Amino acid sequence: MGKLSKYQAPSLKDARKRINKETNHIYYEIKDEYIGLGNGKTYLLKTYGCQGNLADSEKISGLLEAMGYTKARSDEDSDVIIFNTCAIRENAENRVFGELGRIKSLKKKRPGMIMALCGCMAQEEGIVEEIKKKYHQVDIVFGTHNIHMLPEYIASIYKRPSRIIDVYSFEGDIIENLPQLHDHPKKAWVNIMYGCDEFCTYCIVPYTRGKERSRLPKDIIKEVEDLVSKGYIEITLLGQNVNAYGKDFVDTKYTFSNLLEDLSKTGIERIRFTTSHPRDLDDSTIEVMGKYPNIMPHLHLPVQSGSNKILKKMNRKYTKEEYLEKIEKLRKSVPGISITTDIIVAFPGEEEQDFEETLDLVRKVGFEGAYTFIYSPRVGTPAATYPNPLTEDEKKSRLLKLNDLINEGFYEGNKRFEGEVVKVLVDGPSDKDPSMLTGYTPHEKVVNFPGDISLVGKIVDVKISKAYSWHLRGEILEQSK
């Protein structure tokens, strides 16, 4: 299937543009001609990356099942295999290329199998060119803006087998009403906005996801009300920068704090949100977080560095002092709040004093967990051109030192719950010990405890007996059984 029937490659130059203030809201309905195309066929979806990708994959699954496909048990049983990819770091891309190479032989055994690649990797010029030249087993490449066109691509290949590469590099629309197959029976991702206009110098996301564009409040509220009616207990609001929600509205003033307040009145028991940007976290949002008990007392607030010099080079648009001031306000508004973060070490230009400033900030905040990374250059971003004289050993040494400090905070944050009774939304059996159940507290703490599988999807009272660095151990109270 080497011949191309359609070829539209991504363009980083076009993806940088921010021209249109208005966003098109498209209400999707699957065409009758695509329903039934997958009857008797199976699919497998491999997802890499953030919560946004997980939410996208639920929509891809929804589209495929609307076409009649069912989930396959393995690669070998699949009629369609889709890789939904991440471009944040190089190792994520390498994993995908490794998988593409590994399953190349399946196409020889089953020529009718369709392989597709989508997500953020598909939005990168160099990646798409490499797939076009070297990975002929990939039949469809589509990006983050045209998930809704997947049924059309599959139908086209069934009619006339040939490759399709169709990636849009534009500011983006909002596609409503896509079918969504939730992975969890009681917890749901809810996109409230798409894209990013922050243009941090290290980040590829503004180029892969388009401009910041907010869904209409009525569409979000209706989606959450529908989830409540179906028995869902917890929602996580998603956006690259949820605190910027509503700033793109042209003729109405409705912000993230307004949305949080309205959603808190829908009857949903637990509300979470990610990801927040410190610059856009305002006092009204902090106030609303403390006002409603169904807004969970946990916030993931990426700081990236504790050095003002490095923050400026990153184009983060806040200082260490401003970040600490917002942490203080959060703790006053939401007593006992658990705060987690993202931190990059060895960013170009980071000297020892800059790294020490980061450690100082970590100590002052007392983070209860963090995603920590060594800086990974992304082609097309400004920081990829910055000189970085640090050796690999120096980079790894800083990461290890940071992680030791983060783990101390993680443990201290967990230890405060020893002897306490916490409410746990049960996810299912523990991956490491199937005889144990696992779930999350309001503070986003993982709790493992013995219990019956019938408790999955329920909120139960668990008394914490022991705290560890990454989880809590407890016993369920009798009245919860």
Buried (B, 14 or more C-beta within 10 A) or exposed (E): BEEEBEEBBBBBEEBEEBEEEEBEEEEEEBEEEBEEBBEEBBBBBBBBBBBBBBBBBBBBBBBBBBBBBEBBEEBEEBBBBBBBBBBBBEEBBEBBBEBBEEBBEBBEEEEEBBBBBBBBBBBBBEBBEBBBEEBBBBBBBBBBBBBBBBBBBBBBBEEEBBBBBBBBBBBBBBBBEBBBBBBBBBBBBBBBBBBBBBBBBBBBBBBBBBBBBBBBBEBBBEBBBEBBEEEBBBBBBBBBBBBBBBBBBEEEEBBBBBBBBBBBEBEBBBBBBBBBBBBBBBEBBBBBBBBBEBBBBBBBBBBBBBBBBBBBBBBBBBBBEBBBEBBEBBBEBBEEBBBBBBBBBBBBBBEEEBBEBBBEBBEBBBBBBBEBBBBBBBBBBBBBEBEBEBEEEBBBBBBEBBBEBBBBBBBBBBBBBBEEEBBBBBBBBBEEEEEBBBBBBBBBBBBBBEBEEEBBBBBBBBBBEEBEBEBBBBEBEEEBE
